[in-house]
Amino acid sequence: MKSGLNKDQIRLVDALSKELEEGNLAIFAGAGFSQKAGFVDWKTLLKPIADDLDLNIEKEWDLVTLAQYHTNINQSNRAKLNQLLVTEFSSKVRPTENHRILSRLPIATYWTTNYDSLIETSLDDNGKIADVKYTVKQLATTKPNRDAVIYKMHGDANHPADAVLIRDDYERYHIKMQPFITALSGDLVSKTFLFLGFSFSDPNLEYILSRVRIHYGPDQRQHYCILRCEKCYENEVLADFEYRKRKEQLFSGELLRVGIKTTYVDDFGEITDILKAIENKHKRHTVFISGAAHDYTPWSQNEAEQFVYKLSRDINREKFRVISGFGLGIGSAVISGVLEQTIMDGKRLDSDQLILRPFPQTQSGERPLSELWRDYRQDMLDHAGIAIFLFGNKLVDGKVVESDGMREEFEIAREKCVFIIPLGVTGSISRELWKEVVRDFKEDSYPRGKEIFRLLQELGGDKTTLNRAHEVVIEILKIL
């Protein structure tokens, strides 16, 4: 669909999508990335500390030094600071939509200065294994079958005594935590970072970025960040606003000097729009195939199975990943097609080519099967950007009826804005779905909307053969 993003944001989506598909994209999350979930910012966290020192937190800008002051007057005892960390960052706060989007993407490297567990929670919710590193010793071990590594360079809220909190910690960081600096320096050279929720005031990051710049100069890797642009406050003097805008320009130039290109948003909600656009672009490489057939009318069983087999094979040949629920009379042909093409390409069959989610057929536990099946469908369609619907019938009490499961998958696909390609020529419920898609299709929602609409119309035409339907589907996939 057409995007509401501006030109700079679209360029960012294109650049990051390319890095994502090549396996190079990494995330660096700062405090602002967790704030929307309900965690406090640094000023709110340290207000009790400022109160103890008879200082006004609103007048303080060097909060690391403020924390050091408190430790100094307590003879290096930081128990209150540690307790604040545990209290504020160990609460059961749920990940934000931005966390959930990133966890669904194939991102294998996360760096963060945050103490919370939102990134690992969101990955766990998505069925991924996170290997969390917040001590030097953890860098030497690898969690089996991990999907992502999370480097918490300032520590973890559950281990506050080891967290980087005060100026002493920052000054000793390059000695005590040198392996983290080495690891981050390596990632900054080999991966493309997107910085989110970051103010770039962290002295550790500044130190590392400067070293990378010195070593690689004009050949340093391009990284990206998203910042909110300055706005004129109500009743603000124009000269003050213009001064802040000038500093914004200068800061953007300084980030560019260390290899970080800035994209601005008017509101933080636009960051979610950008991440959704990246996810949608990525999901367009995954095709969900929905189909079930007891009866193949108006085609023979052999014709139908050959059609599904060849279509799945060619979808894989065009470098799309296939996800399917192993539907009745359809699933085996899908597997055969993807498997043959994968072998022909000299690859092994894995989740990069095919994801199968066979539905449980017996109830285990308290949840009814219908609920489990809906969760399965939701999960499969969370990963897909395109959904193809074939046939759609089953046998109930000796009678062939339309597949209500495929209808449910169709409704879920619409809810998730998945692009739907129903093959009306295969009959059964797919024909009804084709009529609805053609009726509701809006040409101006897509860059090549007229061309797509013409092709969709063919998929239910009385004179359209299975061979032609095959060609049409591949054409639509290429356009999308």
HELIX and SHEET records of a PDB file:
HELIX    1   1 LYS A    7  GLU A   21  1                                  15    
HELIX    2   2 ALA A   31  GLN A   35  1                                   5    
HELIX    3   3 TRP A   42  LEU A   45  1                                   4    
HELIX    4   4 LYS A   47  ASP A   52  1                                   6    
HELIX    5   5 ILE A   57  LYS A   59  5                                   3    
HELIX    6   6 LEU A   63  ILE A   73  1                                  11    
HELIX    7   7 ALA A   79  PHE A   89  1                                  11    
HELIX    8   8 GLU A   97  ARG A  104  1                                   8    
HELIX    9   9 LEU A  118  ASP A  125  1                                   8    
HELIX   10  10 LYS A  137  ALA A  140  5                                   4    
HELIX   11  11 PRO A  160  ASP A  162  5                                   3    
HELIX   12  12 ARG A  167  LYS A  176  1                                  10    
HELIX   13  13 GLN A  178  SER A  190  1                                  13    
HELIX   14  14 PRO A  203  TYR A  216  1                                  14    
HELIX   15  15 GLY A  217  ASP A  219  5                                   3    
HELIX   16  16 LEU A  238  ARG A  257  1                                  20    
HELIX   17  17 GLY A  269  LYS A  283  1                                  15    
HELIX   18  18 GLN A  301  ARG A  317  1                                  17    
HELIX   19  19 GLY A  331  MET A  344  1                                  14    
HELIX   20  20 LEU A  369  ASP A  382  1                                  14    
HELIX   21  21 ASP A  404  GLU A  415  1                                  12    
HELIX   22  22 GLY A  424  THR A  426  5                                   3    
HELIX   23  23 SER A  428  ASP A  440  1                                  13    
HELIX   24  24 GLU A  443  SER A  445  5                                   3    
HELIX   25  25 GLY A  449  GLU A  458  1                                  10    
HELIX   26  26 LEU A  466  ILE A  479  1                                  14    
SHEET    1   A 7 ALA A 130  LYS A 133  0                                        
SHEET    2   A 7 ALA A 148  LYS A 152  1                                        
SHEET    3   A 7 THR A 109  THR A 112  1                                        
SHEET    4   A 7 LEU A  25  ALA A  29  1                                        
SHEET    5   A 7 THR A 192  LEU A 196  1                                        
SHEET    6   A 7 HIS A 223  ARG A 228  1                                        
SHEET    7   A 7 ILE A 260  VAL A 265  1                                        
SHEET    1   B 5 LEU A 354  LEU A 356  0                                        
SHEET    2   B 5 ARG A 321  SER A 324  1                                        
SHEET    3   B 5 THR A 286  ALA A 292  1                                        
SHEET    4   B 5 ILE A 386  PHE A 391  1                                        
SHEET    5   B 5 PHE A 419  PRO A 422  1                                        
SHEET    1   C 2 ASN A 393  VAL A 396  0                                        
SHEET    2   C 2 LYS A 399  GLU A 402 -1                                        
END                                                                             
